């Protein structure tokens, strides 16, 4: 038990300024790109490979700047990373709009392809908003591990670890004040999953206006997918 407590105080990415691993964000981005590539042609607003090619071109220099761990940040790095997330988010929201339009005007008769497309849009929605929260909260992934806490930008989200320092010892040992914990991509993806399924925050609360606005957009997009798209697809199947 004592060993576990010591590990809790030293295992988080801020320690020794190691930075967060690059690979999870790369994998999440590539999955979102592949999901877009697999969408039906009528849900695309540009040639199938145009936007994915642009997204890969934006991703490559980001990997080059921080190939293994996110420890270096420049203005160019910040602009590229936010632009990449914005493009993925915009293209997915447009695909959702086109999907709803196809349904409203009864242009799709294949319920199975519709269900698959709805799932692709919904899953991309989770990934891209998780990436957006990850990129923006407390200055982004580099800032969260490299900048002293007193110099961090104001938080966009309050995680349970941020207020657990007065809980029972086995919980408090993993709190932000005790272990110097900061959220990683997995934490933001979890926030995104719960917001897309419960249509509201669960254990993580939005603090800033931009966080609340993004969560509202994500919830509405997920609600449209769940209620309108899937309901229509099931009715077609029957």
PASEBA-1860 file (N, C-alpha, C; in nm, 3 decimals):
! residues 238
1> XXXXXXXX> 0.083/-0.121/0.000/0.000/0.000/0.000/0.086/0.126/0.000 ~ 0.193/0.125/0.080/0.281/0.241/0.084/0.345/0.266/-0.052 ~ 0.381/0.155/-0.120/0.441/0.169/-0.252/0.342/0.231/-0.350 ~ 0.214/0.192/-0.341/0.112/0.249/-0.428/0.096/0.398/-0.405 ~ 0.106/0.440/-0.280/0.093/0.582/-0.248/0.210/0.661/-0.308 ~ 0.329/0.606/-0.298/0.446/0.673/-0.355/0.431/0.683/-0.507 ~ 0.382/0.576/-0.569/0.363/0.577/-0.714/0.261/0.682/-0.755 ~ 0.156/0.695/-0.676/0.053/0.795/-0.708/0.109/0.935/-0.707
9> XXXXXXXX> 0.207/0.959/-0.621/0.264/1.094/-0.610/0.368/1.121/-0.718 ~ 0.409/1.019/-0.794/0.520/1.039/-0.887/0.494/0.990/-1.029 ~ 0.375/0.941/-1.057/0.355/0.880/-1.188/0.296/0.974/-1.291 ~ 0.260/1.093/-1.254/0.188/1.181/-1.345/0.283/1.263/-1.432 ~ 0.237/1.311/-1.548/0.327/1.365/-1.649/0.397/1.495/-1.612 ~ 0.348/1.569/-1.513/0.416/1.693/-1.478/0.551/1.667/-1.411 ~ 0.566/1.552/-1.350/0.689/1.523/-1.279/0.806/1.512/-1.375 ~ 0.913/1.581/-1.340/1.035/1.585/-1.420/1.011/1.647/-1.558
17> XXXXXXXX> 0.893/1.711/-1.576/0.860/1.779/-1.701/0.877/1.687/-1.822 ~ 0.835/1.561/-1.808/0.852/1.465/-1.916/0.757/1.492/-2.032 ~ 0.646/1.551/-2.004/0.550/1.578/-2.110/0.461/1.459/-2.139 ~ 0.346/1.486/-2.197/0.250/1.382/-2.232/0.295/1.309/-2.358 ~ 0.266/1.182/-2.367/0.303/1.103/-2.484/0.231/1.154/-2.609 ~ 0.301/1.157/-2.720/0.245/1.205/-2.846/0.153/1.102/-2.911 ~ 0.183/0.972/-2.897/0.115/0.867/-2.974/-0.037/0.866/-2.959 ~ -0.095/0.877/-2.839/-0.242/0.870/-2.829/-0.314/0.976/-2.914
25> XXXXXXXX> -0.262/1.096/-2.916/-0.326/1.202/-2.996/-0.313/1.174/-3.145 ~ -0.200/1.119/-3.186/-0.181/1.084/-3.327/-0.279/0.975/-3.368 ~ -0.292/0.873/-3.284/-0.385/0.763/-3.313/-0.528/0.815/-3.321 ~ -0.569/0.899/-3.226/-0.705/0.954/-3.225/-0.730/1.035/-3.352 ~ -0.633/1.115/-3.392/-0.649/1.197/-3.513/-0.661/1.110/-3.637 ~ -0.577/1.008/-3.648/-0.581/0.919/-3.764/-0.712/0.840/-3.770 ~ -0.764/0.801/-3.654/-0.893/0.733/-3.652/-1.002/0.825/-3.705 ~ -1.001/0.952/-3.662/-1.101/1.048/-3.711/-1.089/1.068/-3.862
33> XXXXXXXX> -0.965/1.072/-3.912/-0.944/1.088/-4.056/-0.998/0.967/-4.132 ~ -0.971/0.848/-4.081/-1.018/0.726/-4.146/-1.170/0.716/-4.144 ~ -1.232/0.760/-4.035/-1.378/0.760/-4.028/-1.438/0.853/-4.134 ~ -1.373/0.967/-4.154/-1.421/1.060/-4.258/-1.407/0.997/-4.396 ~ -1.295/0.931/-4.420/-1.271/0.868/-4.550/-1.376/0.762/-4.583 ~ -1.430/0.700/-4.479/-1.527/0.591/-4.499/-1.671/0.640/-4.512 ~ -1.695/0.769/-4.499/-1.831/0.821/-4.511/-1.885/0.806/-4.653 ~ -2.017/0.792/-4.668/-2.076/0.788/-4.803/-2.048/0.918/-4.878
41> XXXXXXXX> -2.039/0.910/-5.010/-2.002/1.024/-5.092/-2.096/1.143/-5.073 ~ -2.226/1.117/-5.051/-2.322/1.227/-5.039/-2.306/1.308/-4.911 ~ -2.222/1.261/-4.818/-2.198/1.335/-4.694/-2.067/1.414/-4.699 ~ -2.002/1.416/-4.813/-1.876/1.486/-4.829/-1.897/1.616/-4.906 ~ -1.828/1.722/-4.864/-1.842/1.851/-4.932/-1.724/1.880/-5.023 ~ -1.626/1.791/-5.026/-1.507/1.809/-5.108/-1.466/1.671/-5.159 ~ -1.376/1.665/-5.255/-1.325/1.534/-5.297/-1.280/1.451/-5.176 ~ -1.304/1.322/-5.181/-1.287/1.235/-5.063/-1.152/1.251/-4.995
49> XXXXXXXX> -1.047/1.268/-5.072/-0.913/1.269/-5.011/-0.858/1.410/-4.986 ~ -0.935/1.513/-5.022/-0.883/1.649/-5.010/-0.862/1.689/-4.864 ~ -0.967/1.682/-4.782/-0.954/1.721/-4.641/-0.861/1.627/-4.563 ~ -0.872/1.493/-4.579/-0.777/1.406/-4.509/-0.632/1.436/-4.545 ~ -0.605/1.468/-4.672/-0.467/1.502/-4.711/-0.421/1.629/-4.641 ~ -0.509/1.728/-4.633/-0.474/1.852/-4.563/-0.448/1.825/-4.415 ~ -0.532/1.740/-4.355/-0.517/1.709/-4.212/-0.386/1.636/-4.186 ~ -0.348/1.546/-4.276/-0.221/1.475/-4.260/-0.104/1.572/-4.274
57> XXXXXXXX> -0.116/1.666/-4.368/-0.011/1.766/-4.386/0.006/1.853/-4.261 ~ -0.103/1.881/-4.192/-0.095/1.958/-4.067/-0.039/1.872/-3.953 ~ -0.070/1.743/-3.956/-0.027/1.654/-3.849/0.123/1.627/-3.853 ~ 0.180/1.616/-3.971/0.321/1.579/-3.985/0.417/1.675/-3.914 ~ 0.404/1.809/-3.934/0.495/1.898/-3.861/0.473/1.895/-3.710 ~ 0.350/1.867/-3.666/0.326/1.856/-3.523/0.402/1.737/-3.464 ~ 0.403/1.627/-3.539/0.481/1.511/-3.495/0.630/1.542/-3.497 ~ 0.674/1.616/-3.599/0.816/1.648/-3.611/0.864/1.735/-3.495
65> XXXXXXXX> 0.779/1.829/-3.451/0.817/1.918/-3.340/0.826/1.840/-3.209 ~ 0.732/1.752/-3.186/0.729/1.670/-3.063/0.705/1.525/-3.102 ~ 0.808/1.453/-3.146/0.786/1.318/-3.198/0.743/1.215/-3.095 ~ 0.793/1.226/-2.971/0.762/1.126/-2.869/0.680/1.182/-2.753 ~ 0.723/1.296/-2.702/0.651/1.358/-2.590/0.631/1.506/-2.617 ~ 0.521/1.560/-2.566/0.484/1.698/-2.591/0.553/1.789/-2.490 ~ 0.670/1.836/-2.527/0.749/1.921/-2.437/0.783/2.057/-2.496 ~ 0.767/2.072/-2.627/0.802/2.199/-2.691/0.679/2.261/-2.756
73> XXXXXXXX> 0.665/2.391/-2.738/0.551/2.460/-2.796/0.594/2.595/-2.851 ~ 0.558/2.620/-2.977/0.581/2.749/-3.040/0.446/2.803/-3.088 ~ 0.446/2.926/-3.132/0.322/2.984/-3.184/0.273/2.906/-3.306 ~ 0.369/2.867/-3.391/0.333/2.789/-3.509/0.272/2.655/-3.471 ~ 0.332/2.589/-3.372/0.280/2.462/-3.323/0.138/2.477/-3.274 ~ 0.112/2.583/-3.200/-0.020/2.605/-3.143/-0.123/2.631/-3.254 ~ -0.086/2.711/-3.352/-0.179/2.742/-3.461/-0.210/2.617/-3.542 ~ -0.107/2.537/-3.572/-0.126/2.416/-3.651/-0.216/2.316/-3.578
81> XXXXXXXX> -0.192/2.297/-3.449/-0.269/2.199/-3.374/-0.416/2.239/-3.361 ~ -0.441/2.367/-3.336/-0.580/2.414/-3.325/-0.650/2.413/-3.461 ~ -0.575/2.446/-3.566/-0.633/2.443/-3.702/-0.672/2.302/-3.741 ~ -0.588/2.205/-3.707/-0.617/2.065/-3.738/-0.747/2.021/-3.671 ~ -0.761/2.052/-3.544/-0.883/2.014/-3.471/-1.005/2.085/-3.530 ~ -0.989/2.212/-3.564/-1.101/2.289/-3.620/-1.148/2.231/-3.753 ~ -1.055/2.190/-3.837/-1.092/2.134/-3.968/-1.168/2.003/-3.950 ~ -1.119/1.916/-3.861/-1.187/1.789/-3.836/-1.327/1.813/-3.780
89> XXXXXXXX> -1.337/1.906/-3.685/-1.466/1.935/-3.623/-1.563/1.992/-3.726 ~ -1.518/2.088/-3.807/-1.606/2.152/-3.905/-1.654/2.051/-4.009 ~ -1.563/1.967/-4.059/-1.602/1.870/-4.161/-1.701/1.768/-4.105 ~ -1.686/1.732/-3.978/-1.778/1.634/-3.919/-1.915/1.696/-3.894 ~ -1.919/1.822/-3.850/-2.047/1.888/-3.829/-2.120/1.910/-3.962 ~ -2.044/1.939/-4.067/-2.105/1.952/-4.200/-2.162/1.816/-4.244 ~ -2.085/1.709/-4.220/-2.133/1.575/-4.255/-2.261/1.542/-4.180 ~ -2.270/1.582/-4.054/-2.392/1.561/-3.977/-2.509/1.639/-4.037
97> XXXXXXXX> -2.483/1.764/-4.075/-2.588/1.844/-4.137/-2.638/1.782/-4.267 ~ -2.546/1.732/-4.348/-2.585/1.667/-4.473/-2.662/1.538/-4.447 ~ -2.621/1.467/-4.343/-2.691/1.344/-4.307/-2.835/1.373/-4.265 ~ -2.854/1.476/-4.185/-2.990/1.515/-4.145/-3.071/1.559/-4.266 ~ -3.007/1.634/-4.356/-3.076/1.678/-4.477/-3.121/1.560/-4.562 ~ -3.033/1.461/-4.574/-3.069/1.342/-4.650/-3.190/1.272/-4.589 ~ -3.196/1.271/-4.457/-3.307/1.205/-4.388/-3.437/1.282/-4.406 ~ -3.429/1.414/-4.386/-3.549/1.497/-4.392/-3.614/1.489/-4.530
105> XXXXXXXX> -3.530/1.481/-4.632/-3.583/1.477/-4.768/-3.593/1.334/-4.821 ~ -3.575/1.238/-4.730/-3.592/1.096/-4.766/-3.508/1.055/-4.886 ~ -3.383/1.101/-4.885/-3.296/1.069/-4.999/-3.216/0.941/-4.978 ~ -3.225/0.883/-4.857/-3.152/0.761/-4.828/-3.252/0.650/-4.801 ~ -3.239/0.542/-4.874/-3.328/0.429/-4.854/-3.258/0.310/-4.791 ~ -3.127/0.316/-4.782/-3.048/0.207/-4.726/-3.026/0.232/-4.578 ~ -3.106/0.168/-4.493/-3.097/0.191/-4.349/-2.966/0.147/-4.289 ~ -2.909/0.038/-4.342/-2.783/-0.012/-4.286/-2.668/0.086/-4.309
113> XXXXXXXX> -2.657/0.138/-4.429/-2.551/0.236/-4.457/-2.571/0.362/-4.375 ~ -2.697/0.397/-4.351/-2.728/0.514/-4.271/-2.685/0.494/-4.125 ~ -2.712/0.376/-4.072/-2.669/0.346/-3.935/-2.518/0.354/-3.923 ~ -2.447/0.299/-4.021/-2.301/0.302/-4.018/-2.250/0.445/-4.026 ~ -2.308/0.525/-4.115/-2.267/0.664/-4.129/-2.294/0.742/-4.002 ~ -2.410/0.717/-3.938/-2.443/0.786/-3.813/-2.342/0.751/-3.705 ~ -2.304/0.624/-3.698/-2.205/0.583/-3.598/-2.070/0.649/-3.626 ~ -2.032/0.658/-3.753/-1.905/0.723/-3.788/-1.905/0.870/-3.745
121> XXXXXXXX> -2.015/0.939/-3.774/-2.025/1.080/-3.736/-2.023/1.095/-3.585 ~ -2.097/1.010/-3.515/-2.104/1.015/-3.368/-1.966/0.989/-3.306 ~ -1.896/0.887/-3.355/-1.765/0.854/-3.300/-1.662/0.963/-3.329 ~ -1.669/1.019/-3.450/-1.579/1.131/-3.483/-1.608/1.250/-3.394 ~ -1.735/1.272/-3.364/-1.775/1.380/-3.274/-1.708/1.365/-3.137 ~ -1.706/1.243/-3.085/-1.641/1.217/-2.957/-1.492/1.246/-2.965 ~ -1.428/1.196/-3.070/-1.283/1.212/-3.083/-1.245/1.358/-3.097 ~ -1.314/1.430/-3.187/-1.270/1.566/-3.217/-1.297/1.661/-3.100
129> XXXXXXXX> -1.407/1.643/-3.030/-1.430/1.730/-2.914/-1.337/1.694/-2.799 ~ -1.305/1.565/-2.785/-1.203/1.529/-2.687/-1.070/1.595/-2.717 ~ -1.033/1.596/-2.844/-0.908/1.663/-2.885/-0.917/1.814/-2.862 ~ -1.034/1.872/-2.888/-1.051/2.016/-2.868/-1.037/2.053/-2.721 ~ -1.101/1.977/-2.632/-1.088/2.003/-2.489/-0.943/1.989/-2.446 ~ -0.879/1.887/-2.497/-0.737/1.858/-2.465/-0.646/1.971/-2.511 ~ -0.676/2.027/-2.628/-0.591/2.134/-2.684/-0.610/2.267/-2.611 ~ -0.727/2.293/-2.557/-0.758/2.425/-2.503/-0.740/2.437/-2.352
137> XXXXXXXX> -0.775/2.333/-2.277/-0.776/2.344/-2.132/-0.638/2.377/-2.075 ~ -0.631/2.481/-1.993/-0.509/2.522/-1.922/-0.391/2.545/-2.016 ~ -0.421/2.590/-2.138/-0.315/2.624/-2.231/-0.269/2.512/-2.321 ~ -0.328/2.393/-2.308/-0.292/2.282/-2.395/-0.200/2.182/-2.329 ~ -0.172/2.071/-2.397/-0.094/1.962/-2.337/0.049/1.999/-2.300 ~ 0.113/2.084/-2.379/0.250/2.125/-2.346/0.250/2.214/-2.223 ~ 0.163/2.311/-2.223/0.154/2.403/-2.110/0.125/2.330/-1.979 ~ 0.034/2.232/-1.984/-0.005/2.164/-1.860/0.109/2.090/-1.793
145> XXXXXXXX> 0.206/2.044/-1.870/0.316/1.970/-1.809/0.444/2.051/-1.793 ~ 0.459/2.158/-1.870/0.585/2.231/-1.870/0.583/2.362/-1.792 ~ 0.466/2.415/-1.766/0.454/2.545/-1.700/0.419/2.524/-1.553 ~ 0.483/2.597/-1.462/0.446/2.587/-1.320/0.298/2.617/-1.300 ~ 0.237/2.552/-1.202/0.092/2.567/-1.183/0.050/2.713/-1.165 ~ 0.129/2.789/-1.095/0.090/2.928/-1.070/0.092/3.013/-1.196 ~ 0.154/2.962/-1.304/0.159/3.035/-1.430/0.066/2.978/-1.536 ~ -0.005/2.871/-1.504/-0.097/2.812/-1.601/-0.214/2.906/-1.629
153> XXXXXXXX> -0.265/2.905/-1.754/-0.390/2.979/-1.781/-0.504/2.921/-1.699 ~ -0.611/2.997/-1.685/-0.726/2.950/-1.610/-0.781/2.821/-1.672 ~ -0.827/2.732/-1.587/-0.878/2.603/-1.634/-1.013/2.619/-1.703 ~ -1.034/2.539/-1.807/-1.164/2.532/-1.872/-1.251/2.425/-1.808 ~ -1.188/2.326/-1.743/-1.261/2.215/-1.682/-1.211/2.189/-1.541 ~ -1.302/2.148/-1.454/-1.266/2.108/-1.318/-1.290/1.958/-1.305 ~ -1.180/1.884/-1.290/-1.188/1.740/-1.274/-1.202/1.706/-1.126 ~ -1.249/1.586/-1.099/-1.266/1.546/-0.959/-1.134/1.545/-0.883
161> XXXXXXXX> -1.024/1.515/-0.953/-0.893/1.516/-0.887/-0.855/1.655/-0.838 ~ -0.912/1.759/-0.899/-0.880/1.896/-0.861/-0.939/1.936/-0.726 ~ -1.028/1.853/-0.673/-1.091/1.888/-0.545/-1.093/1.771/-0.446 ~ -1.008/1.672/-0.471/-1.007/1.553/-0.387/-0.903/1.557/-0.274 ~ -0.835/1.669/-0.257/-0.725/1.672/-0.159/-0.773/1.660/-0.015 ~ -0.902/1.684/0.010/-0.954/1.671/0.146/-1.038/1.545/0.164 ~ -1.027/1.451/0.069/-1.102/1.326/0.079/-1.024/1.226/0.164 ~ -1.073/1.102/0.171/-1.001/0.998/0.245/-0.863/0.981/0.183
169> XXXXXXXX> -0.769/0.930/0.261/-0.629/0.932/0.222/-0.601/0.865/0.089 ~ -0.666/0.748/0.065/-0.636/0.675/-0.058/-0.689/0.747/-0.181 ~ -0.784/0.838/-0.164/-0.830/0.921/-0.274/-0.747/1.049/-0.283 ~ -0.719/1.108/-0.168/-0.644/1.234/-0.164/-0.503/1.219/-0.220 ~ -0.444/1.100/-0.207/-0.307/1.080/-0.257/-0.297/1.093/-0.408 ~ -0.409/1.082/-0.479/-0.407/1.100/-0.623/-0.458/1.235/-0.668 ~ -0.485/1.325/-0.573/-0.541/1.456/-0.607/-0.436/1.548/-0.669 ~ -0.482/1.652/-0.733/-0.392/1.745/-0.803/-0.292/1.810/-0.708
177> XXXXXXXX> -0.338/1.855/-0.591/-0.248/1.923/-0.499/-0.142/1.831/-0.443 ~ -0.176/1.704/-0.424/-0.084/1.610/-0.362/0.011/1.548/-0.463 ~ -0.044/1.499/-0.574/0.037/1.425/-0.672/0.079/1.510/-0.790 ~ 0.038/1.637/-0.794/0.065/1.725/-0.908/0.000/1.670/-1.035 ~ -0.117/1.611/-1.018/-0.189/1.549/-1.130/-0.240/1.654/-1.228 ~ -0.232/1.621/-1.356/-0.298/1.701/-1.459/-0.366/1.605/-1.556 ~ -0.476/1.648/-1.620/-0.547/1.559/-1.713/-0.466/1.534/-1.840 ~ -0.485/1.416/-1.896/-0.425/1.380/-2.024/-0.536/1.355/-2.126
185> XXXXXXXX> -0.500/1.313/-2.246/-0.598/1.295/-2.352/-0.709/1.199/-2.312 ~ -0.674/1.092/-2.242/-0.775/0.994/-2.201/-0.884/1.060/-2.116 ~ -0.843/1.150/-2.028/-0.940/1.218/-1.943/-1.037/1.304/-2.025 ~ -0.985/1.372/-2.126/-1.071/1.456/-2.209/-1.160/1.373/-2.302 ~ -1.109/1.260/-2.349/-1.192/1.171/-2.429/-1.307/1.115/-2.345 ~ -1.278/1.087/-2.217/-1.384/1.039/-2.128/-1.491/1.147/-2.110 ~ -1.448/1.271/-2.092/-1.543/1.382/-2.083/-1.628/1.389/-2.209 ~ -1.564/1.370/-2.323/-1.634/1.376/-2.451/-1.734/1.262/-2.465
193> XXXXXXXX> -1.696/1.142/-2.421/-1.787/1.028/-2.427/-1.910/1.051/-2.341 ~ -1.889/1.094/-2.218/-2.003/1.114/-2.128/-2.092/1.227/-2.179 ~ -2.034/1.330/-2.238/-2.115/1.441/-2.289/-2.195/1.399/-2.411 ~ -2.144/1.301/-2.488/-2.215/1.254/-2.607/-2.318/1.147/-2.576 ~ -2.313/1.090/-2.457/-2.408/0.985/-2.420/-2.511/1.035/-2.319 ~ -2.466/1.114/-2.223/-2.559/1.170/-2.124/-2.610/1.308/-2.163 ~ -2.548/1.368/-2.267/-2.583/1.503/-2.315/-2.566/1.608/-2.207 ~ -2.474/1.584/-2.114/-2.445/1.679/-2.006/-2.317/1.635/-1.938
201> XXXXXXXX> -2.250/1.726/-1.866/-2.131/1.686/-1.791/-2.168/1.592/-1.678 ~ -2.075/1.504/-1.644/-2.098/1.411/-1.534/-2.009/1.448/-1.415 ~ -1.888/1.393/-1.410/-1.801/1.422/-1.296/-1.706/1.538/-1.324 ~ -1.702/1.587/-1.448/-1.612/1.696/-1.487/-1.695/1.816/-1.529 ~ -1.672/1.929/-1.464/-1.756/2.047/-1.488/-1.687/2.149/-1.578 ~ -1.757/2.202/-1.679/-1.702/2.312/-1.758/-1.700/2.440/-1.676 ~ -1.593/2.516/-1.686/-1.579/2.639/-1.609/-1.588/2.764/-1.697 ~ -1.524/2.760/-1.812/-1.519/2.878/-1.898/-1.637/2.881/-1.994
209> XXXXXXXX> -1.664/2.998/-2.048/-1.773/3.012/-2.145/-1.746/2.929/-2.270 ~ -1.621/2.925/-2.316/-1.592/2.849/-2.437/-1.610/2.699/-2.414 ~ -1.575/2.652/-2.296/-1.596/2.510/-2.265/-1.744/2.476/-2.263 ~ -1.824/2.563/-2.203/-1.968/2.540/-2.199/-2.028/2.543/-2.339 ~ -1.981/2.636/-2.422/-2.031/2.645/-2.559/-1.996/2.521/-2.639 ~ -1.871/2.475/-2.627/-1.830/2.355/-2.701/-1.908/2.233/-2.656 ~ -1.928/2.220/-2.524/-2.003/2.106/-2.474/-2.149/2.111/-2.520 ~ -2.203/2.233/-2.530/-2.340/2.248/-2.579/-2.351/2.204/-2.725
217> XXXXXXXX> -2.255/2.248/-2.808/-2.255/2.209/-2.949/-2.241/2.058/-2.963 ~ -2.151/2.000/-2.884/-2.132/1.856/-2.891/-2.258/1.781/-2.849 ~ -2.322/1.826/-2.743/-2.443/1.759/-2.695/-2.555/1.764/-2.799 ~ -2.572/1.881/-2.860/-2.677/1.895/-2.962/-2.647/1.804/-3.081 ~ -2.520/1.800/-3.124/-2.482/1.714/-3.236/-2.507/1.567/-3.203 ~ -2.471/1.526/-3.082/-2.493/1.388/-3.040/-2.642/1.357/-3.029 ~ -2.718/1.454/-2.981/-2.863/1.435/-2.967/-2.929/1.418/-3.104 ~ -2.887/1.500/-3.200/-2.941/1.488/-3.336/-2.911/1.350/-3.393
225> XXXXXXXX> -2.787/1.305/-3.373/-2.748/1.175/-3.424/-2.830/1.064/-3.360 ~ -2.846/1.072/-3.229/-2.915/0.966/-3.156/-3.065/0.963/-3.184 ~ -3.129/1.079/-3.176/-3.275/1.083/-3.186/-3.326/1.082/-3.329 ~ -3.265/1.164/-3.413/-3.317/1.178/-3.549/-3.258/1.074/-3.644 ~ -3.127/1.067/-3.649/-3.063/0.980/-3.747/-3.088/0.834/-3.718 ~ -3.059/0.791/-3.596/-3.075/0.649/-3.564/-3.222/0.608/-3.567 ~ -3.312/0.693/-3.517/-3.454/0.661/-3.520/-3.502/0.643/-3.664 ~ -3.458/0.730/-3.752/-3.496/0.720/-3.894/-3.441/0.593/-3.956
233> XXXXXX> -3.316/0.562/-3.923/-3.252/0.443/-3.980/-3.325/0.316/-3.935 ~ -3.362/0.310/-3.809/-3.432/0.192/-3.758/-3.568/0.178/-3.827 ~ -3.636/0.290/-3.850/-3.765/0.284/-3.917/-3.750/0.233/-4.060 ~ -3.640/0.270/-4.124/-3.615/0.221/-4.261/-3.590/0.071/-4.259 ~ -3.514/0.026/-4.158/-3.483/-0.117/-4.148/-3.609/-0.200/-4.129 ~ -3.710/-0.142/-4.064/-3.834/-0.214/-4.040/-3.935/-0.189/-4.152
END
